Amino acid sequence: MSKENKEIISELEGKMLDALARFLMLTARDIQQQEEIEKAAQLTKNNTCAGVTSSSVSEKASGTEQGASLPLKTL
């Protein structure tokens, strides 16, 4: 094999390794993001199943939860 062909092959190998490294980094990032999404979805599901939602928390904090009793003044 000629010296020129060896240089071309070496250059192509380097580019292939760079492309493979980039692909692996992007794949790892995608996997990490997917795991974070699944974890957040599970937390949301658990909180919803437990009856804890942002609206129920704010209703309880403001005292407007359905069935909340209001103090009555007696004369």
N, CA, C and O atoms as a printed pandas DataFrame, in Angstrom:
     atom_number atom_name residue_name chain_id  residue_number  x_coord  y_coord  z_coord
0              1         N          MET        A               1    0.856   -1.170    0.000
1              2        CA          MET        A               1    0.000    0.000    0.000
2              3         C          MET        A               1    0.906    1.238    0.000
3              4         O          MET        A               1    1.921    1.280    0.695
4              5         N          SER        A               2    0.526    2.219   -0.775
5              6        CA          SER        A               2    1.357    3.419   -0.883
6              7         C          SER        A               2    1.235    4.284    0.369
7              8         O          SER        A               2    0.274    4.174    1.130
8              9         N          LYS        A               3    2.219    5.135    0.562
9             10        CA          LYS        A               3    2.243    6.041    1.716
10            11         C          LYS        A               3    1.015    6.959    1.697
11            12         O          LYS        A               3    0.429    7.244    2.741
12            13         N          GLU        A               4    0.638    7.412    0.516
13            14        CA          GLU        A               4   -0.525    8.302    0.379
14            15         C          GLU        A               4   -1.809    7.584    0.814
15            16         O          GLU        A               4   -2.638    8.171    1.510
16            17         N          ASN        A               5   -1.977    6.336    0.414
17            18        CA          ASN        A               5   -3.162    5.567    0.806
18            19         C          ASN        A               5   -3.209    5.349    2.315
19            20         O          ASN        A               5   -4.277    5.420    2.924
20            21         N          LYS        A               6   -2.047    5.082    2.918
21            22        CA          LYS        A               6   -1.980    4.886    4.368
22            23         C          LYS        A               6   -2.392    6.162    5.102
23            24         O          LYS        A               6   -3.096    6.099    6.110
24            25         N          GLU        A               7   -1.958    7.307    4.602
25            26        CA          GLU        A               7   -2.328    8.587    5.215
26            27         C          GLU        A               7   -3.829    8.824    5.110
27            28         O          GLU        A               7   -4.459    9.283    6.062
28            29         N          ILE        A               8   -4.397    8.510    3.954
29            30        CA          ILE        A               8   -5.843    8.682    3.754
30            31         C          ILE        A               8   -6.611    7.768    4.698
31            32         O          ILE        A               8   -7.585    8.188    5.322
32            33         N          ILE        A               9   -6.171    6.515    4.803
33            34        CA          ILE        A               9   -6.838    5.556    5.689
34            35         C          ILE        A               9   -6.726    6.015    7.137
35            36         O          ILE        A               9   -7.699    5.936    7.887
36            37         N          SER        A              10   -5.569    6.488    7.533
37            38        CA          SER        A              10   -5.360    6.971    8.896
38            39         C          SER        A              10   -6.275    8.158    9.196
39            40         O          SER        A              10   -6.863    8.239   10.274
40            41         N          GLU        A              11   -6.388    9.068    8.245
41            42        CA          GLU        A              11   -7.263   10.235    8.415
42            43         C          GLU        A              11   -8.723    9.801    8.541
43            44         O          GLU        A              11   -9.457   10.317    9.384
44            45         N          LEU        A              12   -9.136    8.857    7.706
45            46        CA          LEU        A              12  -10.515    8.366    7.763
46            47         C          LEU        A              12  -10.796    7.636    9.075
47            48         O          LEU        A              12  -11.881    7.767    9.641
48            49         N          GLU        A              13   -9.827    6.872    9.553
49            50        CA          GLU        A              13   -9.992    6.187   10.837
50            51         C          GLU        A              13  -10.192    7.198   11.959
51            52         O          GLU        A              13  -11.043    7.010   12.829
52            53         N          GLY        A              14   -9.403    8.276   11.936
53            54        CA          GLY        A              14   -9.545    9.329   12.943
54            55         C          GLY        A              14  -10.919    9.968   12.898
55            56         O          GLY        A              14  -11.528   10.210   13.940
56            57         N          LYS        A              15  -11.411   10.243   11.698
57            58        CA          LYS        A              15  -12.741   10.839   11.555
58            59         C          LYS        A              15  -13.824    9.876   12.031
59            60         O          LYS        A              15  -14.804   10.287   12.653
60            61         N          MET        A              16  -13.636    8.583   11.731
61            62        CA          MET        A              16  -14.613    7.588   12.183
62            63         C          MET        A              16  -14.633    7.506   13.704
63            64         O          MET        A              16  -15.703    7.414   14.306
64            65         N          LEU        A              17  -13.458    7.540   14.329
65            66        CA          LEU        A              17  -13.395    7.492   15.785
66            67         C          LEU        A              17  -14.033    8.733   16.404
67            68         O          LEU        A              17  -14.728    8.632   17.415
68            69         N          ASP        A              18  -13.803    9.896   15.808
69            70        CA          ASP        A              18  -14.439   11.127   16.291
70            71         C          ASP        A              18  -15.957   11.029   16.182
71            72         O          ASP        A              18  -16.676   11.407   17.108
72            73         N          ALA        A              19  -16.440   10.524   15.056
73            74        CA          ALA        A              19  -17.882   10.384   14.855
74            75         C          ALA        A              19  -18.473    9.382   15.839
75            76         O          ALA        A              19  -19.559    9.606   16.373
76            77         N          LEU        A              20  -17.776    8.294   16.081
77            78        CA          LEU        A              20  -18.246    7.288   17.033
78            79         C          LEU        A              20  -18.293    7.859   18.445
79            80         O          LEU        A              20  -19.252    7.622   19.180
80            81         N          ALA        A              21  -17.263    8.610   18.828
81            82        CA          ALA        A              21  -17.237    9.228   20.157
82            83         C          ALA        A              21  -18.399   10.202   20.314
83            84         O          ALA        A              21  -19.051   10.225   21.358
84            85         N          ARG        A              22  -18.662   11.001   19.294
85            86        CA          ARG        A              22  -19.786   11.951   19.350
86            87         C          ARG        A              22  -21.112   11.210   19.454
87            88         O          ARG        A              22  -21.980   11.595   20.238
88            89         N          PHE        A              23  -21.271   10.161   18.675
89            90        CA          PHE        A              23  -22.497    9.363   18.725
90            91         C          PHE        A              23  -22.708    8.786   20.124
91            92         O          PHE        A              23  -23.820    8.822   20.651
92            93         N          LEU        A              24  -21.648    8.256   20.721
93            94        CA          LEU        A              24  -21.769    7.666   22.056
94            95         C          LEU        A              24  -22.100    8.720   23.108
95            96         O          LEU        A              24  -22.887    8.455   24.017
96            97         N          MET        A              25  -21.514    9.905   22.997
97            98        CA          MET        A              25  -21.830   10.977   23.946
98            99         C          MET        A              25  -23.290   11.401   23.817
99           100         O          MET        A              25  -23.976   11.580   24.822
100          101         N          LEU        A              26  -23.765   11.561   22.586
101          102        CA          LEU        A              26  -25.155   11.955   22.374
102          103         C          LEU        A              26  -26.113   10.874   22.856
103          104         O          LEU        A              26  -27.155   11.179   23.434
104          105         N          THR        A              27  -25.768    9.620   22.622
105          106        CA          THR        A              27  -26.606    8.517   23.080
106          107         C          THR        A              27  -26.668    8.491   24.603
107          108         O          THR        A              27  -27.742    8.309   25.177
108          109         N          ALA        A              28  -25.532    8.671   25.258
109          110        CA          ALA        A              28  -25.498    8.697   26.720
110          111         C          ALA        A              28  -26.342    9.848   27.253
111          112         O          ALA        A              28  -27.054    9.683   28.244
112          113         N          ARG        A              29  -26.271   11.008   26.611
113          114        CA          ARG        A              29  -27.073   12.157   27.039
114          115         C          ARG        A              29  -28.560   11.874   26.870
115          116         O          ARG        A              29  -29.361   12.200   27.746
116          117         N          ASP        A              30  -28.930   11.267   25.744
117          118        CA          ASP        A              30  -30.333   10.928   25.506
118          119         C          ASP        A              30  -30.847    9.933   26.535
119          120         O          ASP        A              30  -31.973   10.058   27.016
120          121         N          ILE        A              31  -30.027    8.947   26.874
121          122        CA          ILE        A              31  -30.426    7.955   27.879
122          123         C          ILE        A              31  -30.618    8.633   29.224
123          124         O          ILE        A              31  -31.591    8.347   29.923
124          125         N          GLN        A              32  -29.715    9.524   29.600
125          126        CA          GLN        A              32  -29.826   10.229   30.875
126          127         C          GLN        A              32  -31.091   11.087   30.904
127          128         O          GLN        A              32  -31.801   11.105   31.910
128          129         N          GLN        A              33  -31.378   11.793   29.818
129          130        CA          GLN        A              33  -32.584   12.614   29.760
130          131         C          GLN        A              33  -33.831   11.748   29.861
131          132         O          GLN        A              33  -34.785   12.120   30.545
132          133         N          GLN        A              34  -33.839   10.606   29.196
133          134        CA          GLN        A              34  -34.990    9.714   29.249
134          135         C          GLN        A              34  -35.197    9.193   30.666
135          136         O          GLN        A              34  -36.335    9.094   31.125
136          137         N          GLU        A              35  -34.111    8.859   31.366
137          138        CA          GLU        A              35  -34.216    8.398   32.748
138          139         C          GLU        A              35  -34.784    9.498   33.639
139          140         O          GLU        A              35  -35.602    9.218   34.516
140          141         N          GLU        A              36  -34.363   10.743   33.428
141          142        CA          GLU        A              36  -34.884   11.861   34.215
142          143         C          GLU        A              36  -36.368   12.078   33.937
143          144         O          GLU        A              36  -37.136   12.361   34.856
144          145         N          ILE        A              37  -36.773   11.948   32.685
145          146        CA          ILE        A              37  -38.186   12.093   32.321
146          147         C          ILE        A              37  -39.011   10.999   32.982
147          148         O          ILE        A              37  -40.079   11.271   33.532
148          149         N          GLU        A              38  -38.523    9.761   32.932
149          150        CA          GLU        A              38  -39.247    8.649   33.545
150          151         C          GLU        A              38  -39.336    8.820   35.054
151          152         O          GLU        A              38  -40.368    8.510   35.649
152          153         N          LYS        A              39  -38.272    9.308   35.682
153          154        CA          LYS        A              39  -38.275    9.539   37.128
154          155         C          LYS        A              39  -39.296   10.621   37.485
155          156         O          LYS        A              39  -40.051   10.469   38.445
156          157         N          ALA        A              40  -39.319   11.706   36.720
157          158        CA          ALA        A              40  -40.282   12.781   36.968
158          159         C          ALA        A              40  -41.709   12.293   36.753
159          160         O          ALA        A              40  -42.611   12.654   37.509
160          161         N          ALA        A              41  -41.915   11.475   35.729
161          162        CA          ALA        A              41  -43.251   10.935   35.475
162          163         C          ALA        A              41  -43.689   10.037   36.618
163          164         O          ALA        A              41  -44.853   10.071   37.018
164          165         N          GLN        A              42  -42.777    9.235   37.151
165          166        CA          GLN        A              42  -43.109    8.351   38.273
166          167         C          GLN        A              42  -43.438    9.170   39.513
167          168         O          GLN        A              42  -44.385    8.847   40.231
168          169         N          LEU        A              43  -42.667   10.229   39.777
169          170        CA          LEU        A              43  -42.956   11.089   40.931
170          171         C          LEU        A              43  -44.316   11.757   40.776
171          172         O          LEU        A              43  -45.084   11.844   41.735
172          173         N          THR        A              44  -44.612   12.227   39.570
173          174        CA          THR        A              44  -45.906   12.850   39.312
174          175         C          THR        A              44  -47.023   11.841   39.511
175          176         O          THR        A              44  -48.045   12.157   40.120
176          177         N          LYS        A              45  -46.836   10.637   39.006
177          178        CA          LYS        A              45  -47.842    9.581   39.156
178          179         C          LYS        A              45  -48.045    9.261   40.628
179          180         O          LYS        A              45  -49.184    9.133   41.078
180          181         N          ASN        A              46  -46.960    9.130   41.386
181          182        CA          ASN        A              46  -47.063    8.818   42.811
182          183         C          ASN        A              46  -47.787    9.926   43.562
183          184         O          ASN        A              46  -48.636    9.643   44.407
184          185         N          ASN        A              47  -47.466   11.177   43.270
185          186        CA          ASN        A              47  -48.113   12.295   43.952
186          187         C          ASN        A              47  -49.581   12.387   43.584
187          188         O          ASN        A              47  -50.412   12.684   44.443
188          189         N          THR        A              48  -49.921   12.139   42.329
189          190        CA          THR        A              48  -51.315   12.192   41.898
190          191         C          THR        A              48  -52.103   11.067   42.543
191          192         O          THR        A              48  -53.234   11.278   42.980
192          193         N          CYS        A              49  -51.524    9.871   42.609
193          194        CA          CYS        A              49  -52.205    8.737   43.227
194          195         C          CYS        A              49  -52.424    8.978   44.713
195          196         O          CYS        A              49  -53.406    8.500   45.281
196          197         N          ALA        A              50  -51.524    9.710   45.343
197          198        CA          ALA        A              50  -51.650    9.996   46.766
198          199         C          ALA        A              50  -52.597   11.166   47.013
199          200         O          ALA        A              50  -52.830   11.537   48.163
200          201         N          GLY        A              51  -53.137   11.742   45.963
201          202        CA          GLY        A              51  -54.054   12.860   46.111
202          203         C          GLY        A              51  -53.340   14.176   46.311
203          204         O          GLY        A              51  -53.968   15.160   46.701
204          205         N          VAL        A              52  -52.075   14.223   46.062
205          206        CA          VAL        A              52  -51.307   15.452   46.226
206          207         C          VAL        A              52  -51.074   16.042   44.852
207          208         O          VAL        A              52  -50.268   15.533   44.073
208          209         N          THR        A              53  -51.768   17.097   44.566
209          210        CA          THR        A              53  -51.555   17.820   43.323
210          211         C          THR        A              53  -51.321   19.269   43.677
211          212         O          THR        A              53  -51.600   19.685   44.801
212          213         N          SER        A              54  -50.825   20.028   42.757
213          214        CA          SER        A              54  -50.563   21.434   43.055
214          215         C          SER        A              54  -51.858   22.161   43.395
215          216         O          SER        A              54  -51.858   23.054   44.241
216          217         N          SER        A              55  -52.970   21.791   42.744
217          218        CA          SER        A              55  -54.232   22.470   43.033
218          219         C          SER        A              55  -54.749   22.096   44.415
219          220         O          SER        A              55  -55.277   22.957   45.117
220          221         N          SER        A              56  -54.611   20.819   44.833
221          222        CA          SER        A              56  -55.106   20.439   46.151
222          223         C          SER        A              56  -54.266   21.068   47.250
223          224         O          SER        A              56  -54.790   21.411   48.310
224          225         N          VAL        A              57  -52.971   21.223   47.011
225          226        CA          VAL        A              57  -52.113   21.865   47.999
226          227         C          VAL        A              57  -52.485   23.331   48.131
227          228         O          VAL        A              57  -52.571   23.842   49.248
228          229         N          SER        A              58  -52.709   24.023   47.015
229          230        CA          SER        A              58  -53.054   25.438   47.091
230          231         C          SER        A              58  -54.446   25.630   47.680
231          232         O          SER        A              58  -54.683   26.611   48.385
232          233         N          GLU        A              59  -55.377   24.709   47.402
233          234        CA          GLU        A              59  -56.711   24.809   47.994
234          235         C          GLU        A              59  -56.632   24.669   49.507
235          236         O          GLU        A              59  -57.270   25.430   50.235
236          237         N          LYS        A              60  -55.858   23.706   49.983
237          238        CA          LYS        A              60  -55.730   23.510   51.425
238          239         C          LYS        A              60  -55.058   24.719   52.065
239          240         O          LYS        A              60  -55.431   25.131   53.163
240          241         N          ALA        A              61  -54.081   25.280   51.391
241          242        CA          ALA        A              61  -53.373   26.436   51.935
242          243         C          ALA        A              61  -54.283   27.654   52.010
243          244         O          ALA        A              61  -54.169   28.458   52.936
244          245         N          SER        A              62  -55.189   27.797   51.040
245          246        CA          SER        A              62  -56.055   28.967   51.028
246          247         C          SER        A              62  -57.372   28.718   51.752
247          248         O          SER        A              62  -58.170   29.642   51.914
248          249         N          GLY        A              63  -57.613   27.481   52.191
249          250        CA          GLY        A              63  -58.840   27.173   52.910
250          251         C          GLY        A              63  -60.044   27.048   52.008
251          252         O          GLY        A              63  -61.174   27.120   52.491
252          253         N          THR        A              64  -59.848   26.863   50.719
253          254        CA          THR        A              64  -60.980   26.761   49.798
254          255         C          THR        A              64  -61.249   25.326   49.387
255          256         O          THR        A              64  -61.999   25.074   48.444
256          257         N          GLU        A              65  -60.640   24.387   50.091
257          258        CA          GLU        A              65  -60.857   22.982   49.767
258          259         C          GLU        A              65  -62.342   22.670   49.905
259          260         O          GLU        A              65  -63.010   23.160   50.815
260          261         N          GLN        A              66  -62.837   21.867   49.012
261          262        CA          GLN        A              66  -64.257   21.518   49.032
262          263         C          GLN        A              66  -64.579   20.885   50.378
263          264         O          GLN        A              66  -63.877   19.978   50.826
264          265         N          GLY        A              67  -65.622   21.354   51.013
265          266        CA          GLY        A              67  -66.027   20.813   52.298
266          267         C          GLY        A              67  -65.372   21.523   53.472
267          268         O          GLY        A              67  -65.588   21.124   54.617
268          269         N          ALA        A              68  -64.596   22.539   53.232
269          270        CA          ALA        A              68  -63.966   23.266   54.327
270          271         C          ALA        A              68  -65.039   24.022   55.087
271          272         O          ALA        A              68  -65.935   24.622   54.494
272          273         N          SER        A              69  -64.937   23.987   56.388
273          274        CA          SER        A              69  -65.964   24.658   57.180
274          275         C          SER        A              69  -65.549   26.099   57.438
275          276         O          SER        A              69  -64.376   26.390   57.672
276          277         N          LEU        A              70  -66.505   26.972   57.394
277          278        CA          LEU        A              70  -66.255   28.381   57.665
278          279         C          LEU        A              70  -66.720   28.673   59.087
279          280         O          LEU        A              70  -67.763   28.176   59.511
280          281         N          PRO        A              71  -65.970   29.461   59.813
281          282        CA          PRO        A              71  -66.406   29.782   61.182
282          283         C          PRO        A              71  -67.684   30.625   61.140
283          284         O          PRO        A              71  -67.796   31.568   60.357
284          285         N          LEU        A              72  -68.627   30.272   61.984
285          286        CA          LEU        A              72  -69.891   31.014   62.051
286          287         C          LEU        A              72  -69.886   31.882   63.297
287          288         O          LEU        A              72  -69.494   31.444   64.378
288          289         N          LYS        A              73  -70.328   33.121   63.125
289          290        CA          LYS        A              73  -70.422   34.023   64.270
290          291         C          LYS        A              73  -71.788   33.815   64.918
291          292         O          LYS        A              73  -72.805   33.715   64.231
292          293         N          THR        A              74  -71.795   33.753   66.201
293          294        CA          THR        A              74  -73.080   33.642   66.899
294          295         C          THR        A              74  -73.375   34.966   67.571
295          296         O          THR        A              74  -72.479   35.637   68.083
296          297         N          LEU        A              75  -74.623   35.323   67.561
297          298        CA          LEU        A              75  -75.021   36.591   68.171
298          299         C          LEU        A              75  -75.386   36.414   69.600
299          300         O          LEU        A              75  -75.746   37.381   70.270
